[in-house]
Amino acid sequence: MPTTAFVYLMSVATKRYGDIPTGKGDDDGTIFSEFLRESRYPTEQKHVKWEEVRDILEKYKVSKPSRQLRLGHQAYTVQVYPVLQ
């Protein structure tokens, strides 16, 4: 991808979602993946807190009834909205 296209897409995303972390392992996808990977661990061994994942889901407008999503002992009904509308 040309650098100019990448810079443009980053500026659009920043306007839409605010500050976007660019450090390795700091992005929302990495945090969410780590949360899923640690889902089988005992609570005291988990590094990613549920509140972080909740904030990510709210940030990308994951809400409204559509599908069951089980996180920990709680089940949530969610509908994922397209990121680029």
Summary of the structure (lengths in Angstrom):
residues: 85
radius of gyration: 15.1
end to end distance: 21.4
largest distance: 44.8
contacts: 156
relative contact order: 0.10
helix: 48%
strand: 20%
